[in-house]
Amino acid sequence: EDNRRNELQLGDIVLIKFQFTSASTFADNDPQESKDYRPSGFLRRNMPIYIQLSCLRSNCKDPAVGPSRSTSGEVLFPLFTMAPKANLRVYSKYCTDGEAACNSLAKYSFAPEEGITFGDKSPSWDFKRPIQIQAEQWARTNFAMRTSGPPNDPEYGNADIPFDINDNADPLCLATLASQFLVYPDAGGTFQIRVEAPQNGVLVNDDGTFDDSMDDSAAIMILSSPSCTNINPLDPTSFMEASLNGVSQVGTLAPPPPSLPPSTPPPMFPPPLTPPLIPPSTPPLTPPLPPPPPPPSPPPPPVPVLILKLPPSPPPPPPPKPPPPDICPSQCLSLCKDYASCLSTLGVGCEALAMSPKCYNGEWEEYCGRYYECYHPCTENKRKPKVSASCSPECAAYLIEGSCFVFSVSKDPHFSLPHGGRTDFRGENNAIFNLLSAKNLTMNVKIEQSDFAWNKRTVHGTKISAAYWTLRTLTGKLIHIEYNTNITTHGAAVHVE
């Protein structure tokens, strides 16, 4: 959960609360009922949840600060964690104070000149990269939670974590991470925090080979409510599974003058009650002026003019980059659609699917970054955006307002329209209808009656049996295209005038 505090100052203590809320609802609930009642379920035991702090953007491939500002790219210095659930444990990739396995190893450190520096890798970090998390994002994954400890660990147990018990909506607090804000982010004074659980069990070893030791059908979020008519609580094969993810953005105030270094972090244990103060020995911002000379005796001699040359003022910070548009740009869909789907699934070899190098060379990343985050989880590259456990209402609205999803006509036939509309169309047998009419382009389809077998019943419906296009080129030529699926006249034809 993110309270979206947008006025962080260097030295502030930041408590990050990771609160899980199911987005699943009952089909017959109105919006108010959905706030109070949601299908019960559980978080599957022994499943990882990965945490990335100090991200530049939601894909978390880049740090919020450049290498000149911080050795690690982090802006938050970890202090300690609290996990209220006995069957949930929090891990750090790098050694922290208070971790028994790190007694003789280097810990997190901070210096104003270097920023936050990682220590040695923690011996307790045994996680492997899920295939859907890119290598750059995995390199920025420094914390993780696991639902229960290692298998057969009696100290932490090995049990599922229930949520929304008895179908009563009840947010589930997983853990709280205490940290201190010590490095100002270069990215316009903001940074992002990302949480994600694997979508399948395919893991990647450090050498790039695959490790399929996990159940490749396992998802972390399971719905098992007996109130759902399509779920049998006694039959695990009927449970409904979904993914878990979330992104929050945090804003900060402008940094202090360069001559005033941020405070050094306090010891990790016990946690500080207040942010550390600047030591009294900190030098003032400018040297004190010399005392004025005593008044001269009459007759007054000429007084020399003393000119103090002050150091130049530091240059103003560069203006922040323009924020990405609220409405999805059309080129993200037309040229980067398959690249975005690849990022959310395979995560490797995606550049080959892009129709323009701008999709991945950074030129469009500021504008299409949110599209990459939202497109596949909301559409699965085949349908209109739909709010679900993996698709937030904000993501769905972003795609719909920008028309950044596939408009389609399919089956018998169903239309997915711009701005999220949907309709079914029957038409008339052996009649031709216009679907698209625009400058220099028109498209017509032929409708025929057809019978379908659906869910053990026969449907007397219609289908699109042929499509016709007429296009006018830049040179004035007319191109007529016909595609026919009729059994006797199946084929395509092109005629140019």
Secondary structure, DSSP 4 states (H G I P E B T S, - for coil): -------B-TT-EEEEEEEE------TT--HHHHHHB---EEEPTT-EEEEEEEESSTT--SBSS-TTT-SS---EEEEEEE--STTEEEEESB--TT-GGGTTS---EEETTTEEE--SBPTT----EETTS-HHHHHT--EEEEESSSTT-TTT----EEESGGGB---EEEEEEEEEE-S--TTTTEEEEEEE--SSS-EE-TTS-EE--S-TT--SEEE--TT-TT--TT-GGG-EEE--EEEEEEEBPPPPPTTSPPPPPPPSSSPPSSPPPPPTTSPPSSPPPPPPPPPPPSSPPPPPPP---PPPPPPPPPPPPPPPPSS--HHHHHHHHHHHHHHHTT-SSGGGG-SSGGGTSSTTHHHHHHHHHHHHHHHTTTS----BTTB-HHHHHHHHHTT-S--EEETTTEEE-GGG-EEE----TTEEEEEEEETTEEEEEEEEEEEEEETTEEEEEEEEEEEEEEEE-TTS-EEEEEEE--TTT-EEEEEE-
